[in-house]
Amino acid sequence: MKFKALLLALSLSSAFSFAQEKVKYSKEDIKKMETYLFNEGFNIPSPKKISTIIMKDGTINKGYCSKVDSKRGQIYEIAIKDSATKKQITFNAENVSEMYIYPSNAEKIAKVGKYFGNIRNFGTKKLTKNTTAESIHFINQTVSLKNKKDDKEFLMQLINPEFNDIISVYYDPRAKETGGFSVGGSPQLGGGVIKSYYVKKGDKIMWLHKDDFEDNYDFLFGDNAEFVKKYPKKSVEWDYFSFLVSQYTEMTNG
């Protein structure tokens, strides 16, 4: 029995090692994987469009956003001027289930300028995501900011609503970007890759930085052997993260 158990262990180990072998991708594959599929993250709500706040008890409130209080960019309190009574009402994140707000025009204009300021964006991002006319979805999550602070409830922007069945990715307003270079005020070459997000899978939500991506690869994707074989840890890069989440979701859901 011990011998059979040893053979089984060796077999599983060999299979896992095979699945983790490096894969060489074509230029077309890499271009596809570098395409940024997440929605754009926004920080400033429009005071001119009606926001919708849904409480944990199911109550729905609508009004014009008048104030947002945040910690490290994550919202813990929001105030609206009620669209019917015109009275200002303040809501604490711990009482809110989700909300839908619109980004301000000023921020959208600034993001368009930033888009054209980096040549890499032309091939990896859609300009229309910076000028969206749609509302932004925020969801209540209890999280430790940057995995260092005490757990607290915040309203966090979901940026992969089209493929968040298994892994939900939330905007990190304080995220930095990889560096590039420019000459004489010309558009930047390279860089511009967002370095961190808040990521939730199952009951676990964490701040995920690019430096910790490899350490968390197995937690995020390791339960899908087909995915691991096609996109092994040693072959993929942080730059592909949005594609990997999308592809993992598609392959897992079948």
Secondary structure as GFF3:
##gff-version 3
##sequence-region A 1 254
A	DSSP	alpha_helix	2	19	.	.	.	ID=ss1
A	DSSP	alpha_helix	27	34	.	.	.	ID=ss2
A	DSSP	beta_strand	50	55	.	.	.	ID=ss3
A	DSSP	beta_strand	60	71	.	.	.	ID=ss4
A	DSSP	beta_strand	74	82	.	.	.	ID=ss5
A	DSSP	beta_strand	88	92	.	.	.	ID=ss6
A	DSSP	three_ten_helix	93	95	.	.	.	ID=ss7
A	DSSP	beta_strand	96	101	.	.	.	ID=ss8
A	DSSP	alpha_helix	105	116	.	.	.	ID=ss9
A	DSSP	alpha_helix	119	124	.	.	.	ID=ss10
A	DSSP	three_ten_helix	127	130	.	.	.	ID=ss11
A	DSSP	beta_strand	136	143	.	.	.	ID=ss12
A	DSSP	three_ten_helix	145	147	.	.	.	ID=ss13
A	DSSP	beta_strand	152	157	.	.	.	ID=ss14
A	DSSP	beta_strand	167	170	.	.	.	ID=ss15
A	DSSP	beta_strand	196	201	.	.	.	ID=ss16
A	DSSP	beta_strand	204	209	.	.	.	ID=ss17
A	DSSP	three_ten_helix	210	212	.	.	.	ID=ss18
A	DSSP	alpha_helix	213	221	.	.	.	ID=ss19
A	DSSP	alpha_helix	225	230	.	.	.	ID=ss20
A	DSSP	three_ten_helix	238	240	.	.	.	ID=ss21
A	DSSP	alpha_helix	241	253	.	.	.	ID=ss22
###
